[in-house]
Amino acid sequence: MRLKDKVMVITGGGSGIGRGTAVVCAREGAQVIITGRRKEKLEETAAEIARENGSVLWITMDIAREEDVKGLFEEVYRKFGKIDILYNNAGIFNTCGRKVADVSTEEFDRQMAVNLRGTFLCCKYVIPYMQMGGGGSIINCSSISGHIGQGNNGVYNATKGGIEMLTKNIAIDYGPDHIRCNTVCPGYVEIEFNREQFASQYGKIASLHPAGRPGFPKDLAYGVVYLASDESLWVTGASFMIDGGYTCGTPAL
Ligand SMILES: NC(=O)c1ccc[n+]([C@@H]2O[C@H](COP(=O)([O-])OP(=O)(O)OC[C@H]3O[C@@H](n4cnc5c(N)ncnc54)[C@H](OP(=O)(O)O)[C@@H]3O)[C@@H](O)[C@H]2O)c1
């Protein structure tokens, strides 16, 4: 087991990539703590893990609320006495599909509050616990959108670009404390939210990925396991493209 006895917090563990990752990480021996706003979604993930005899705890919280984030890590530390791994996976897509001038300031603020500020808050509040424990691994969920421009996606992409820079700076500042910080960068991954779009445009979406298909949550999960485990002790500040080759470049004319 690659994560045996590691205490791992996964934000947004109730659905999509977060759920797939929680299931795989629990299978690898981690004590998984999943968070999100919707209790019923967290319960579904927890039930899936429990069916395989994995160890899981769910905690409802909103990463846009600073007191919730602070309280989350206090509770996890109180229960388990350490926090080894944080997978900052929670995110929203509320500005996707629109050009910058068509996004309201309130929508911009919300997009930032969850994706970038939420990631910042979780890093800020977990780092002292990792320092006390002698180190840890933070994995931030970025995207292909943190690396390339895409039509109609400016504000969402800006949050992911910000996450990339937050990650590299944490890697520099906390390397001496044995805290590593990396990103995973998914291509298009099929989740509940985009199922209709995938159904109507599957061929087009698949063709954007040299691997010939979009991703599934478990494609990301194995990358997270690697970055969470001691196998990647010399990997920090890296952006792990798990994108079916989406960002490789363009095919020959
Ligand atoms: N799917 C893709 O194609 C794709 C591609 C690149 C990157 N990503 C990134 O992958 C990550 C996971 O997204 P996903 O695709 O798996 O979508 P998803 O199924 O919608 O998962 C997002 C999760 O974040 C949680 N969340 C949202 N707002 C929250 C808040 N304020 N507080 C706490 N939790 C919150 C949601 O739970 P609640 O609603 O219950 O709070 C949900 O479980 C995101 O960071 C996303 O940007 C996805």
The ligand as a MOL file (V3000), in Angstrom:
LIG
                    3D

  0  0  0     0  0            999 V3000
M  V30 BEGIN CTAB
M  V30 COUNTS 48 52 0 0 0
M  V30 BEGIN ATOM
M  V30 1 N -13.6360 18.0710 -14.9810 0
M  V30 2 C -12.7170 18.6320 -15.7160 0
M  V30 3 O -12.7280 18.5360 -16.9580 0
M  V30 4 C -11.6030 19.4140 -15.0680 0
M  V30 5 C -10.5230 19.8130 -15.8650 0
M  V30 6 C -9.4790 20.5040 -15.2890 0
M  V30 7 C -9.4970 20.7940 -13.9310 0
M  V30 8 N -10.5730 20.3900 -13.1840 0 CHG=1
M  V30 9 C -10.5230 20.7180 -11.7550 0
M  V30 10 O -10.7380 19.5310 -11.0200 0
M  V30 11 C -11.2130 19.8600 -9.7240 0
M  V30 12 C -12.3670 18.9490 -9.3490 0
M  V30 13 O -13.4610 19.2530 -10.1810 0
M  V30 14 P -14.3820 18.1380 -10.8540 0
M  V30 15 O -14.1410 18.2160 -12.3090 0
M  V30 16 O -14.2480 16.8420 -10.1760 0 CHG=-1
M  V30 17 O -15.8270 18.8040 -10.6000 0
M  V30 18 P -16.9450 18.5270 -9.4870 0
M  V30 19 O -17.4290 17.1320 -9.5930 0
M  V30 20 O -17.9280 19.6310 -9.6460 0
M  V30 21 O -16.1450 18.6410 -8.1400 0
M  V30 22 C -15.8900 19.8560 -7.4920 0
M  V30 23 C -16.0150 19.6170 -6.0050 0
M  V30 24 O -15.6830 20.8290 -5.3250 0
M  V30 25 C -16.5820 20.9900 -4.2430 0
M  V30 26 N -16.7710 22.4160 -3.9670 0
M  V30 27 C -17.1690 23.3950 -4.8180 0
M  V30 28 N -17.2830 24.5640 -4.1880 0
M  V30 29 C -16.9440 24.3330 -2.8880 0
M  V30 30 C -16.8730 25.1500 -1.7340 0
M  V30 31 N -17.1910 26.4560 -1.7740 0
M  V30 32 N -16.4940 24.5880 -0.5660 0
M  V30 33 C -16.1770 23.2760 -0.5150 0
M  V30 34 N -16.2260 22.4510 -1.5660 0
M  V30 35 C -16.6010 22.9660 -2.7530 0
M  V30 36 C -17.8870 20.3760 -4.7190 0
M  V30 37 O -18.6680 19.9060 -3.6170 0
M  V30 38 P -19.9420 20.7200 -3.0550 0
M  V30 39 O -20.6570 21.2720 -4.2620 0
M  V30 40 O -20.7130 19.6990 -2.3080 0
M  V30 41 O -19.3870 21.7790 -2.1800 0
M  V30 42 C -17.4240 19.2200 -5.5860 0
M  V30 43 O -17.3730 18.0170 -4.8750 0
M  V30 44 C -11.5570 21.3560 -9.7710 0
M  V30 45 O -10.5400 22.0900 -9.1490 0
M  V30 46 C -11.5920 21.6550 -11.2590 0
M  V30 47 O -11.2930 22.9990 -11.5300 0
M  V30 48 C -11.6010 19.7100 -13.7090 0
M  V30 END ATOM
M  V30 BEGIN BOND
M  V30 1 1 1 2
M  V30 2 2 2 3
M  V30 3 1 2 4
M  V30 4 1 4 5
M  V30 5 2 4 48
M  V30 6 2 5 6
M  V30 7 1 6 7
M  V30 8 2 7 8
M  V30 9 1 8 9
M  V30 10 1 8 48
M  V30 11 1 9 10
M  V30 12 1 9 46
M  V30 13 1 10 11
M  V30 14 1 11 12
M  V30 15 1 11 44
M  V30 16 1 12 13
M  V30 17 1 13 14
M  V30 18 2 14 15
M  V30 19 1 14 16
M  V30 20 1 14 17
M  V30 21 1 17 18
M  V30 22 2 18 19
M  V30 23 1 18 20
M  V30 24 1 18 21
M  V30 25 1 21 22
M  V30 26 1 22 23
M  V30 27 1 23 24
M  V30 28 1 23 42
M  V30 29 1 24 25
M  V30 30 1 25 26
M  V30 31 1 25 36
M  V30 32 1 26 27
M  V30 33 1 26 35
M  V30 34 2 27 28
M  V30 35 1 28 29
M  V30 36 1 29 30
M  V30 37 2 29 35
M  V30 38 1 30 31
M  V30 39 2 30 32
M  V30 40 1 32 33
M  V30 41 2 33 34
M  V30 42 1 34 35
M  V30 43 1 36 37
M  V30 44 1 36 42
M  V30 45 1 37 38
M  V30 46 2 38 39
M  V30 47 1 38 40
M  V30 48 1 38 41
M  V30 49 1 42 43
M  V30 50 1 44 45
M  V30 51 1 44 46
M  V30 52 1 46 47
M  V30 END BOND
M  V30 END CTAB
M  END
